[in-house]
Amino acid sequence: MARAFRAASPLPLPSSRGAATSVTSGAGRGSFPWLHKKGSGKPAPQRGGTSAAEQESKGDEPAEGAAAAADGSSEQSPSSRKRADALARLRAAFLAAITHRRRRRQLGSCVTGTIFGRRRGRVHVALQTDPRSAPVLLVEMAAYSTGALVREMSSGLVRLALECEKTPLAAGEKRRGLLEEPTWRAYCNGRKCGFAVRRECGADEWRVLGAVEPVSVGAGVLPDDVSGAAEGDLMYMRARFERVVGSRDSEAFYMMNPDGSGGPELSIYLLRV
């Protein structure tokens, strides 16, 4: 049986030394073409490691490459600097454009509006994208008190209109956004009530907005301090407003009643005429 198996087997058995030597030798590669392809390449490396000459040549190549790179960097330093400066300017312009676009789009269709001030002090109107963000618009009505506005709201309908002048532009000058106008003429229910000025959110304003941050809709009086006791209690009213954009020169904010009841109606109009 062993002899018959050896005769029928196409590959040599491990125990047959003569057949194994014929396969591994050059004469036995005729029946195995892949051995010719494998052996026709470069000679196999020695198992003991590379020679000393090869190690010296390999050791010299990185040094020569580093020297060439250093020479190339010294030769191309002006062009590389110009290229880096151009890329930096392009990146800065791209980031500025993205930031300006985000600022223009940061005010959505619904905003949080807060009207606050001392009873005998000036009225402040703040519009925020969310209760924790900085006010997109903070207006102080210089000649209108909070108590007078509360009395107007007792009638059930209050319309605040802020108008500003459309100044002529120079050649190549872009008009600022409507919410970025510095001064306004203020009207309450059709009656002029002085001027309104755009303000930056200071420490006192942040204290009020931080105190009413948990309030979504409501009105009340905040705890008072000794410094502002002469102007009365610190009153506030807070609600969500729907924003309607008519054009680049007109926007309107309508107070939304969450329960749908017939509460007071408050509208704020911004106009540039």
C-alpha positions in Angstrom: 0.0 0.0 0.0 2.9 2.4 0.8 4.5 1.8 -2.6 1.2 2.4 -4.4 0.6 5.6 -2.4 4.1 6.9 -3.3 3.6 6.1 -7.0 0.2 7.9 -7.1 1.2 10.9 -5.0 2.2 14.0 -7.2 4.3 15.5 -4.3 7.2 13.8 -2.6 6.6 12.4 0.8 8.6 13.9 3.7 10.4 10.6 4.2 11.8 10.4 0.6 15.0 12.3 0.6 15.8 11.8 -3.0 12.5 13.3 -4.2 12.8 16.2 -1.9 16.3 17.1 -3.2 15.0 16.9 -6.8 12.2 19.3 -6.0 14.4 21.9 -4.2 17.1 21.7 -6.8 17.2 23.7 -10.0 16.5 20.6 -12.1 13.2 20.0 -10.4 11.7 23.5 -11.1 10.3 22.5 -14.5 7.0 21.2 -13.1 6.6 24.1 -10.7 6.6 27.4 -12.7 6.0 29.6 -9.6 9.5 28.5 -8.3 11.0 30.1 -11.4 9.2 33.4 -10.7 10.3 33.3 -7.1 13.9 32.5 -7.9 14.3 34.8 -10.9 14.4 38.0 -8.7 17.1 39.4 -6.5 19.1 37.0 -4.4 17.6 36.3 -1.0 19.2 38.2 1.9 21.5 36.4 4.2 20.0 35.2 7.5 23.0 36.4 9.4 22.2 40.1 8.6 23.3 42.6 6.0 26.9 43.2 5.1 29.0 46.1 6.4 29.0 47.8 3.1 25.2 47.7 2.9 24.9 49.1 6.4 27.3 52.0 5.5 25.3 52.8 2.4 22.0 52.7 4.3 23.5 54.8 7.0 24.7 57.4 4.5 21.4 57.7 2.7 19.4 59.4 5.5 22.2 61.8 6.2 22.4 62.8 2.5 18.6 63.1 2.4 18.6 65.3 5.5 21.3 67.5 4.0 19.4 67.8 0.7 16.2 68.7 2.6 18.1 71.3 4.6 19.5 72.8 1.4 16.1 72.8 -0.3 14.4 74.4 2.7 17.1 77.1 2.8 16.7 77.7 -0.9 12.8 77.7 -0.8 12.4 79.6 2.4 11.2 82.9 0.8 8.6 81.1 -1.4 7.5 78.9 1.5 7.0 81.9 3.7 5.0 83.7 1.1 2.9 80.6 0.7 2.3 80.3 4.4 1.4 84.0 4.7 -1.1 83.7 1.8 -2.7 80.6 3.4 -2.9 82.4 6.8 -4.6 85.4 5.2 -7.0 83.1 3.3 -7.8 81.2 6.5 -8.4 84.5 8.4 -10.7 85.8 5.7 -12.6 82.5 5.6 -13.1 82.4 9.4 -14.2 86.1 9.4 -16.8 85.4 6.7 -18.1 82.3 8.7 -18.3 84.3 11.9 -20.1 87.2 10.2 -22.6 84.7 8.7 -23.2 83.1 12.0 -23.8 86.5 13.6 -26.3 87.4 10.9 -28.1 84.1 11.3 -28.0 83.8 15.1 -31.4 85.4 15.6 -34.1 82.9 14.7 -37.9 83.1 14.2 -38.5 83.0 18.0 -36.6 85.0 20.6 -36.8 85.5 24.4 -37.7 89.1 25.3 -37.3 90.7 28.6 -38.6 94.2 29.6 -37.2 95.4 33.0 -36.4 98.5 34.9 -37.1 100.5 38.1 -40.6 101.7 38.6 -39.5 105.3 38.3 -36.5 104.4 36.2 -35.8 103.8 32.5 -37.2 100.9 30.6 -34.8 98.3 29.2 -35.7 95.9 26.4 -33.5 92.8 25.8 -33.9 90.3 23.0 -32.0 86.9 23.4 -31.8 83.9 21.2 -32.0 81.7 24.3 -32.2 82.5 28.1 -28.4 82.0 28.6 -27.0 83.8 25.6 -25.9 87.4 25.4 -28.6 89.9 24.3 -28.7 90.4 20.5 -30.4 93.8 21.2 -30.4 95.7 24.4 -32.2 99.1 24.2 -32.6 101.6 27.0 -35.6 104.1 26.6 -34.1 107.2 28.1 -37.3 109.2 28.7 -39.9 106.5 29.5 -40.3 104.9 32.9 -41.3 101.3 33.7 -44.3 102.5 35.7 -45.7 104.3 32.7 -45.3 101.2 30.5 -47.0 99.1 33.2 -50.0 101.5 33.1 -50.1 101.2 29.3 -50.2 97.5 29.6 -53.2 97.6 31.8 -55.2 98.6 28.7 -54.3 95.2 27.1 -52.6 96.5 24.0 -49.0 97.9 23.8 -47.2 98.7 20.7 -43.6 99.9 21.0 -42.1 101.4 17.8 -38.4 102.2 17.4 -37.4 104.3 14.4 -34.0 105.2 13.1 -32.6 107.3 10.3 -31.4 105.8 7.0 -28.1 107.6 6.5 -26.6 107.9 3.1 -23.7 105.6 2.4 -20.3 106.3 0.9 -18.9 104.5 -2.1 -18.2 100.9 -1.2 -19.7 101.2 2.3 -22.1 98.5 3.6 -25.1 99.3 5.7 -25.1 97.9 9.2 -27.7 95.6 10.4 -31.0 96.9 11.7 -30.4 95.5 15.2 -27.0 97.3 15.3 -28.3 100.8 15.0 -27.1 103.0 17.9 -30.0 105.4 18.4 -33.8 105.2 17.9 -36.9 107.4 18.2 -39.3 105.7 20.6 -43.1 105.6 20.3 -45.6 103.8 22.6 -49.1 103.4 21.2 -48.5 106.1 18.7 -47.2 108.7 21.2 -43.6 109.8 21.2 -41.7 109.0 24.4 -38.2 110.3 23.8 -35.3 108.4 22.4 -33.9 104.9 22.9 -30.2 104.0 22.9 -28.5 100.7 22.2 -26.5 99.5 25.2 -24.0 96.8 25.9 -24.9 94.3 28.6 -23.2 95.4 31.8 -23.0 93.9 35.2 -26.4 95.2 36.4 -28.1 94.0 33.2 -26.5 90.5 33.5 -27.6 90.3 37.2 -31.3 90.9 36.1 -31.1 88.5 33.1 -29.4 85.9 35.3 -32.1 86.2 38.0 -35.0 85.7 35.5 -33.2 83.0 33.5 -35.4 80.2 34.9 -38.6 82.1 34.0 -40.0 81.4 30.6 -43.2 83.5 30.7 -44.2 85.8 33.6 -43.9 89.1 35.3 -43.0 90.2 38.8 -40.7 92.2 41.1 -37.1 91.2 41.8 -35.5 91.5 45.2 -34.3 95.1 45.7 -31.0 96.5 47.0 -30.3 99.7 48.9 -28.6 101.5 46.0 -31.7 101.5 43.8 -34.4 102.0 46.4 -34.9 105.6 45.4 -36.3 104.7 42.0 -38.7 102.0 43.3 -38.9 98.3 42.8 -37.1 96.4 40.0 -39.9 95.1 37.8 -39.7 92.7 34.9 -41.8 91.0 32.3 -40.5 88.0 30.3 -42.0 86.1 27.3 -41.3 84.5 24.0 -41.6 86.7 20.9 -42.2 85.7 17.3 -39.9 87.5 14.9 -41.2 88.6 11.5 -38.7 90.1 9.1 -40.4 92.5 6.5 -37.2 93.7 4.9 -33.7 94.8 5.7 -35.2 98.0 7.2 -38.2 96.5 9.1 -38.6 93.8 11.7 -41.4 93.0 14.2 -41.6 91.0 17.4 -45.0 89.7 18.6 -45.4 88.4 22.1 -46.8 84.8 22.2 -49.2 83.7 24.9 -48.4 80.0 25.6 -51.9 79.1 27.0 -53.8 80.9 24.3 -55.7 83.1 26.7 -56.7 86.6 26.1 -53.8 88.2 27.9 -52.1 91.6 27.1 -50.8 92.0 23.6 -47.3 93.5 23.2 -45.6 94.2 19.9 -42.2 95.7 19.2 -41.5 97.3 15.8 -38.1 98.2 14.5 -38.1 100.6 11.5 -35.4 102.3 9.5 -36.9 105.2 7.5 
